[in-house]
Amino acid sequence: QAQKPADKEHPYGHGRAEYIATLIIAILLCVAGIEFIEAAFERISDPQLIEVKWWMVIVLAVTIVLKEITARYAKFLSSKVASGTLHADAWHHRTDAISSLLVVIAMIAGIYGYPAVDGWAGLGVSLFLIYTGFDIARDAVDDLIGKPPTSEEVETIRQIIMKINGVLGVHDITVHSYGQDKFASVHVEIDADKTTAEAHDLAENVETQLMEGLNVAPTVHIDPVYPDNPMVTEVQTFLDDHWINDERITGFHDVRIVDTENHHVILFGIRVRPGLNKSQIIECCNEMKDSITGFPGYEVDIKVSHPYQY
């Protein structure tokens, strides 16, 4: 299902069906763990000696080895293709191996006259299954709801873009995952003196590099800046000197100066710390505007990046 191509009803493909499959596996693990608890308590309260042969222990030990090999292989595949379902399947095999190991311990204990160990081993298996299922389910739900990209993913995108000739900066990186398919949007800063055709070619180059390098389908927004304008440098220096250490702010970007006959504006964007509410952000922006007094006659326009932009 996850590999089905996009269609009219699902323009971004069916990749998130993989998260649903992962969630189903997690729920089944939890259900199995809950059912085992009841049986474990029965064996603890009424231990019964079961006849066990050593050949049974040997066969089960071989099964444990095979299950662990299967788990490691599934985990290896999941790391190669970034599959949550394969990761969950790996843990499914590993819980089987650990469960079998506890059974072996209980069987050996039974051989030497300790039948109660079987019940306690079963309880251990049950709790382990529930814990593993809950952990896998939490990751699957995060993926379904939509979790942010890792800092490594963001930095890799940033480095690929910054290596492109003509790019002066990049900000407001957004990434959405649909299974193994990823879609991104980025704001790229270029020299405002470039022509429209040059800006278009550069944007297409960014898209190509991200698609070929990371298999990410991007949308590129171009921000024209004036790197040689001394006033831009002054504003950037002021922000670095007076606001870079403010705990509410995590960064600045896209500093521009607009000068027309009747319109003089200083524009820049800021990223704020996650968790700030709307009134705190407004207060921070007002304080910044009030502090920028070294440029008389200029209005100050501040754009706040969304929390999911990096």
C-alpha positions in Angstrom: 0.0 0.0 0.0 2.8 2.5 0.9 4.4 1.9 -2.5 1.3 2.8 -4.5 1.9 5.9 -6.7 0.1 9.2 -6.0 -3.5 9.5 -7.3 -6.2 12.1 -7.4 -7.4 11.4 -3.9 -3.8 11.1 -2.5 -1.6 13.6 -4.4 1.3 13.0 -2.0 1.3 9.3 -2.4 0.5 6.5 0.1 3.7 6.6 2.1 2.0 7.2 5.4 0.2 3.9 5.1 3.5 2.5 6.4 3.0 4.4 9.6 -0.4 2.8 10.0 1.1 -0.6 9.4 3.7 0.1 12.1 1.0 1.2 14.5 -0.9 -2.0 13.9 2.2 -4.1 14.7 2.7 -2.0 17.9 -1.0 -2.5 19.0 -0.7 -6.3 18.4 2.5 -6.4 20.6 0.7 -4.6 23.4 -2.4 -6.9 23.1 -0.2 -9.9 23.2 1.6 -8.6 26.3 -1.7 -7.9 28.1 -2.9 -11.4 27.4 0.3 -13.0 28.6 0.0 -11.1 31.9 -3.1 -13.0 32.8 -1.5 -16.4 32.0 1.7 -15.4 33.9 -0.2 -14.6 37.1 -2.0 -17.9 36.9 1.3 -19.8 36.7 2.8 -17.7 39.5 -0.2 -18.4 41.8 -0.4 -22.1 40.8 3.0 -23.2 39.5 2.9 -26.6 37.9 5.9 -28.8 37.1 6.0 -29.5 33.4 8.1 -32.3 32.0 10.9 -30.8 29.9 13.5 -32.5 27.8 16.9 -31.1 27.1 16.4 -31.5 23.3 13.5 -29.0 23.7 15.8 -26.5 25.2 18.3 -27.0 22.4 15.7 -26.5 19.7 14.4 -23.4 21.4 18.0 -22.0 21.7 18.5 -22.4 18.0 15.2 -20.6 17.4 16.4 -17.7 19.5 19.5 -17.4 17.4 17.5 -17.5 14.2 15.0 -14.9 15.5 17.8 -12.5 16.5 19.5 -12.9 13.1 16.1 -12.1 11.5 15.7 -9.1 13.8 19.2 -7.7 13.0 18.6 -8.1 9.3 15.2 -6.3 9.5 16.8 -3.5 11.5 19.6 -3.3 8.9 17.0 -3.0 6.1 15.0 -0.4 8.0 18.1 1.8 8.4 18.8 1.5 4.7 15.3 2.5 3.5 14.1 4.5 6.5 11.2 2.2 7.1 9.3 2.4 10.4 7.4 -0.8 9.5 10.7 -2.8 9.1 11.9 -1.2 12.3 8.8 -2.4 14.1 9.1 -5.8 12.5 12.7 -6.0 13.7 11.5 -5.4 17.3 8.8 -8.0 16.8 11.4 -10.6 16.0 13.6 -9.4 18.8 10.7 -9.7 21.3 10.2 -13.2 20.1 13.9 -14.0 20.7 13.8 -12.4 24.2 10.6 -14.2 25.0 12.1 -17.5 23.9 15.2 -16.8 26.0 13.0 -16.3 29.1 11.2 -19.5 28.3 14.5 -21.4 28.1 15.4 -20.0 31.5 12.1 -21.1 32.9 12.4 -24.6 31.3 15.9 -25.1 32.8 14.6 -23.9 36.1 11.7 -26.4 35.8 14.2 -29.2 35.1 15.9 -28.4 38.4 12.6 -28.2 40.3 11.7 -24.5 40.2 8.4 -24.3 38.3 7.4 -20.9 39.6 10.2 -19.3 37.5 8.0 -20.0 34.4 5.3 -17.6 35.7 7.8 -14.9 36.5 9.5 -15.3 33.2 6.1 -15.0 31.5 5.4 -11.8 33.4 8.8 -10.4 32.3 7.9 -11.3 28.7 4.5 -9.5 29.0 5.9 -6.3 30.4 8.6 -6.3 27.7 6.0 -6.7 25.0 3.9 -3.9 26.3 6.9 -1.5 26.7 8.1 -2.3 23.2 4.7 -1.9 21.6 4.1 1.4 23.4 7.5 2.7 22.3 6.9 1.7 18.6 3.3 3.1 18.7 4.5 6.5 20.1 6.9 6.8 17.1 4.3 5.8 14.6 1.8 8.3 16.0 4.4 11.1 15.9 5.0 10.2 12.2 1.3 10.3 11.5 0.7 13.6 13.2 3.8 15.0 11.6 7.1 15.4 13.5 9.9 18.0 12.7 12.9 17.0 10.7 16.1 16.1 12.6 18.8 18.8 13.0 21.0 16.6 10.8 18.4 16.6 8.0 18.1 20.4 8.2 21.8 20.9 8.2 22.3 18.6 5.3 19.8 20.6 3.2 21.4 23.8 4.3 24.9 22.6 3.3 23.8 21.4 -0.1 22.1 24.7 -0.9 25.0 26.9 0.4 27.5 25.1 -1.9 25.6 26.4 -5.0 27.2 29.3 -6.6 25.2 32.5 -6.2 23.4 31.5 -2.9 24.1 34.0 -0.1 21.9 32.4 2.5 19.1 30.0 3.3 16.4 30.0 5.9 12.8 28.9 6.7 13.5 25.3 5.8 10.3 23.1 6.0 10.2 19.3 5.6 7.2 17.0 5.3 7.5 13.3 5.3 5.1 10.8 3.6 6.8 7.5 4.3 10.0 7.4 2.3 8.9 10.5 0.2 9.9 13.9 1.5 8.7 17.3 0.4 10.5 20.5 1.4 10.3 24.3 1.0 13.2 26.6 1.4 13.9 30.3 1.2 17.1 31.1 -0.6 18.8 34.5 -0.4 20.4 35.8 -3.6 21.8 39.1 -4.9 19.0 41.4 -5.8 20.9 42.6 -8.8 20.4 39.2 -10.5 17.9 39.2 -13.4 14.7 37.3 -13.2 16.0 34.6 -15.5 19.2 34.2 -13.4 17.1 33.9 -10.2 14.9 31.3 -11.9 17.9 29.2 -13.1 19.4 29.3 -9.6 16.1 28.2 -8.0 15.9 25.3 -10.5 19.5 24.4 -9.6 18.6 24.3 -5.9 15.6 22.0 -6.7 17.8 19.7 -8.8 20.6 19.4 -6.2 18.1 18.5 -3.4 16.2 16.0 -5.6 19.4 14.3 -6.7 21.3 14.5 -3.4 18.5 13.7 -0.9 15.5 12.6 -3.0 13.6 15.5 -1.6 11.0 17.3 -3.7 11.5 21.0 -2.9 9.7 24.3 -3.5 12.2 27.2 -3.6 11.3 30.8 -2.6 13.8 33.5 -3.7 14.6 36.3 -1.3 16.6 39.2 -3.0 19.1 40.8 -0.7 21.7 43.6 -1.1 25.0 42.2 0.3 26.9 45.3 -0.7 24.6 47.8 0.9 26.5 49.2 4.0 23.3 49.8 5.8 22.4 46.1 5.7 25.8 45.3 7.4 25.0 48.0 10.0 21.6 46.5 10.8 23.0 43.0 10.9 25.8 44.1 13.2 23.3 45.9 15.5 21.1 42.8 15.7 24.2 40.6 16.5 25.5 43.0 19.2 22.2 43.7 20.9 19.8 40.8 20.3 21.7 37.6 19.5 21.9 36.6 23.2 18.2 37.3 23.9 16.7 33.9 25.1 13.6 34.5 23.1 15.4 34.6 19.8 17.2 31.8 18.0 18.4 33.6 14.9 18.0 36.4 12.3 17.8 36.2 8.5 17.0 38.0 5.3 18.0 41.5 6.3 16.9 44.0 3.6 16.6 47.7 3.1 13.8 49.2 0.9 14.4 52.7 -0.3 11.9 54.4 -2.5 10.9 58.0 -2.8 8.3 57.9 0.0 9.0 54.5 1.5 12.0 53.7 3.7 11.9 50.3 5.5 14.3 48.0 7.3 13.0 44.4 6.9 14.3 41.2 8.5 13.1 37.9 9.8 13.6 36.3 13.1 13.2 32.8 14.6 11.9 32.6 18.1 12.2 29.9 20.7 9.5 27.2 20.6 6.9 27.7 23.3 6.5 31.5 23.1 2.9 32.5 22.9 1.6 35.2 20.5 1.7 38.0 23.1 5.3 37.2 24.0 6.3 37.3 20.4 4.5 40.6 19.8 6.2 42.1 22.9 9.6 40.9 21.6 9.1 42.4 18.2 8.0 45.7 19.7 11.0 45.8 21.9 13.3 45.2 18.9 11.6 47.9 16.8 11.9 50.4 19.7 15.6 49.6 20.1 16.5 50.3 16.5 16.9 54.0 16.7 20.1 54.5 14.8 18.3 54.8 11.4 16.0 57.8 11.6 13.3 57.9 8.9 13.1 54.2 8.5 10.2 51.9 9.5 11.0 48.5 10.9 9.2 45.4 9.6 9.9 42.1 11.3 8.7 38.8 10.0 8.5 35.9 12.5 9.3 32.5 11.0 6.8 29.7 11.9 8.0 27.2 14.6 8.2 24.4 11.9 10.6 26.5 9.8 14.3 26.2 10.4 
